[in-house]
Amino acid sequence: MSRLRRMLHDAAELRHRRWLRWMGPALHHPRLWHMSRRGVALGVGVGVFFGLMLPLAQIPAAAVAAVIMRANVPVAAVSTLVTNPVTFPAIYYGAYRIGSHLTGQDPQGRDAFSHPPEQLHGAVEKPPPRNWWRRVGIPTVLGLAVMASTCGLLTYLVAGWLLRLRTQRVWQRRVRRRRRRDSGNS
């Protein structure tokens, strides 16, 4: 946690950023910047949701949602980085596969992103088919919605559980130290 705190920006510094300034007094709530179990877990869930759901403006959307939900804003912003240039192709292809399965348009081994064979061998490339949105766009958007909702909820639950375990261990160590100290003084 201390390592994470060092990496994140200060609350006062973030309040003066141009893209967050419009939120004004809403950013002054202490829960938005405190590293509590609930705030961090909710921030991770919100960040992963918007990181998977939106291809653009993920960080501002996650920050606004974190303010509304009283989650940790810096953790929500950092968690959007689940999608990056390395993970982007795999996530979007997986979303397409999930969405095509849900819509019943399973490509049956064919890649819907590739051109038909006649376009590859012709000297003049034809424009993409008009049903491209139905064939690729709708399944991808549906798959992204399913992935974002599922992964956002799962990361919230897992982060909350892990932080709860960490808190329990800290308290157990304190109790053991106190018992050792008390037994040594007797």
C-alpha positions as CSV (number, residue, x, y, z in Angstrom):
1,M,0.0,0.0,0.0
2,S,2.8,2.4,0.8
3,R,4.4,1.7,-2.6
4,L,1.1,2.5,-4.3
5,R,0.7,5.7,-2.3
6,R,4.1,6.9,-3.5
7,M,3.2,6.2,-7.1
8,L,-0.1,8.1,-7.1
9,H,-0.5,11.9,-7.3
10,D,-1.4,14.0,-4.3
11,A,-5.1,14.9,-3.9
12,A,-4.4,18.7,-4.0
13,E,-2.4,18.3,-7.2
14,L,-5.1,16.4,-8.9
15,R,-7.8,18.8,-7.9
16,H,-6.1,21.6,-9.8
17,R,-5.8,19.6,-13.1
18,R,-7.7,21.2,-15.9
19,W,-9.7,18.0,-16.8
20,L,-10.8,17.5,-13.2
21,R,-11.3,21.1,-12.1
22,W,-14.9,21.3,-13.4
23,M,-15.9,18.8,-10.7
24,G,-15.1,21.4,-8.1
25,P,-16.1,20.7,-4.5
26,A,-17.0,17.1,-5.2
27,L,-13.3,16.3,-5.3
28,H,-12.8,17.5,-1.8
29,H,-14.5,14.5,-0.2
30,P,-11.8,12.7,1.8
31,R,-13.1,9.2,0.9
32,L,-12.0,9.8,-2.7
33,W,-8.4,9.9,-1.7
34,H,-8.2,7.7,1.4
35,M,-6.7,4.2,0.9
36,S,-9.6,2.3,2.6
37,R,-10.5,-1.3,1.7
38,R,-13.8,-0.4,0.2
39,G,-12.6,2.7,-1.6
40,V,-9.6,0.9,-3.2
41,A,-11.6,-2.2,-4.1
42,L,-14.4,-0.1,-5.7
43,G,-11.8,2.0,-7.5
44,V,-10.2,-1.1,-9.0
45,G,-13.6,-2.4,-10.1
46,V,-14.6,1.0,-11.7
47,G,-11.2,1.4,-13.4
48,V,-11.3,-2.1,-14.9
49,F,-14.9,-1.6,-16.1
50,F,-14.1,1.6,-17.9
51,G,-10.7,0.3,-19.1
52,L,-12.5,-2.5,-20.9
53,M,-15.6,-0.7,-21.9
54,L,-14.3,2.5,-23.5
55,P,-11.6,2.7,-26.1
56,L,-11.1,6.4,-25.5
57,A,-11.4,8.8,-22.5
58,Q,-11.1,5.9,-20.0
59,I,-9.4,7.8,-17.3
60,P,-11.8,10.8,-17.2
61,A,-14.8,8.5,-17.3
62,A,-13.4,6.3,-14.5
63,A,-12.6,9.5,-12.4
64,V,-16.1,10.8,-12.8
65,A,-17.6,7.4,-11.9
66,A,-15.3,7.1,-8.9
67,V,-16.4,10.5,-7.6
68,I,-20.1,9.6,-8.0
69,M,-19.6,6.2,-6.3
70,R,-17.2,7.6,-3.7
71,A,-14.4,5.2,-4.8
72,N,-10.7,6.0,-4.7
73,V,-10.1,8.2,-7.7
74,P,-6.3,7.6,-8.3
75,V,-6.8,3.8,-8.1
76,A,-9.7,4.0,-10.5
77,A,-7.6,6.0,-12.9
78,V,-4.6,3.7,-12.7
79,S,-6.8,0.6,-13.1
80,T,-8.0,1.7,-16.5
81,L,-4.6,0.8,-17.8
82,V,-5.7,-2.8,-18.0
83,T,-6.1,-2.0,-21.7
84,N,-2.9,-0.9,-23.3
85,P,-1.2,-1.4,-26.7
86,V,0.0,-4.8,-25.6
87,T,-3.4,-6.2,-24.3
88,F,-5.7,-4.3,-26.7
89,P,-5.8,-6.8,-29.6
90,A,-6.3,-9.8,-27.4
91,I,-9.1,-8.1,-25.4
92,Y,-11.0,-6.9,-28.4
93,Y,-10.6,-10.2,-30.2
94,G,-11.9,-12.0,-27.1
95,A,-14.8,-9.5,-26.9
96,Y,-15.6,-10.2,-30.5
97,R,-15.6,-14.0,-29.9
98,I,-17.8,-13.7,-26.8
99,G,-20.2,-11.3,-28.6
100,S,-20.5,-13.4,-31.7
101,H,-21.2,-16.5,-29.6
102,L,-23.9,-14.6,-27.7
103,T,-25.5,-13.2,-30.9
104,G,-25.4,-16.6,-32.6
105,Q,-23.0,-15.3,-35.3
106,D,-20.2,-17.6,-34.4
107,P,-17.7,-17.4,-37.3
108,Q,-17.0,-21.2,-37.2
109,G,-13.3,-20.9,-37.6
110,R,-13.4,-18.0,-40.1
111,D,-11.9,-14.7,-39.0
112,A,-14.5,-12.0,-39.6
113,F,-11.8,-9.4,-39.5
114,S,-10.0,-10.7,-42.6
115,H,-11.0,-9.9,-46.2
116,P,-12.7,-12.4,-48.4
117,P,-10.2,-14.3,-50.7
118,E,-11.3,-12.5,-53.9
119,Q,-10.3,-9.2,-52.3
120,L,-6.8,-10.4,-51.5
121,H,-6.0,-11.5,-55.0
122,G,-7.6,-8.7,-57.0
123,A,-5.6,-5.7,-58.2
124,V,-8.3,-3.3,-57.1
125,E,-9.4,-3.6,-53.5
126,K,-13.2,-3.4,-53.0
127,P,-14.6,-1.5,-50.1
128,P,-15.5,-3.5,-47.0
129,P,-19.0,-5.1,-47.0
130,R,-21.9,-3.0,-45.8
131,N,-22.9,-5.4,-43.1
132,W,-19.5,-5.0,-41.4
133,W,-21.2,-3.4,-38.3
134,R,-23.6,-6.3,-37.9
135,R,-21.0,-8.9,-38.5
136,V,-18.1,-7.4,-36.4
137,G,-19.2,-4.2,-34.6
138,I,-22.3,-5.4,-32.7
139,P,-20.7,-8.6,-31.4
140,T,-17.6,-6.7,-30.3
141,V,-19.6,-4.1,-28.4
142,L,-21.7,-6.7,-26.8
143,G,-18.6,-8.7,-25.8
144,L,-17.0,-5.6,-24.4
145,A,-20.1,-4.9,-22.3
146,V,-20.1,-8.5,-21.0
147,M,-16.4,-8.5,-20.3
148,A,-16.4,-5.1,-18.6
149,S,-19.3,-5.9,-16.4
150,T,-17.9,-9.3,-15.4
151,C,-14.3,-8.3,-14.9
152,G,-15.3,-5.1,-13.1
153,L,-17.4,-7.0,-10.6
154,L,-14.9,-9.8,-10.2
155,T,-12.0,-7.4,-9.6
156,Y,-14.0,-5.5,-7.1
157,L,-14.8,-8.7,-5.2
158,V,-11.3,-10.1,-5.4
159,A,-9.6,-6.8,-4.4
160,G,-12.0,-6.5,-1.5
161,W,-11.3,-10.0,-0.4
162,L,-7.5,-9.6,-0.7
163,L,-7.5,-6.3,1.2
164,R,-9.6,-7.9,3.9
165,L,-7.1,-10.8,4.2
166,R,-4.3,-8.2,4.4
167,T,-6.0,-6.3,7.1
168,Q,-6.7,-9.5,9.1
169,R,-3.0,-10.4,8.9
170,V,-1.9,-7.0,10.1
171,W,-4.3,-7.3,13.1
172,Q,-3.1,-10.8,13.9
173,R,0.5,-9.6,13.9
174,R,-0.4,-6.8,16.2
175,V,-2.1,-9.2,18.6
176,R,0.9,-11.6,18.6
177,R,3.3,-8.7,19.3
178,R,1.1,-7.5,22.1
179,R,0.9,-11.0,23.6
180,R,4.7,-11.4,23.4
181,R,5.3,-8.0,24.9
182,D,2.8,-8.7,27.7
183,S,4.1,-12.2,28.4
184,G,7.7,-10.8,28.5
185,N,6.7,-8.1,31.0
186,S,5.2,-10.7,33.4
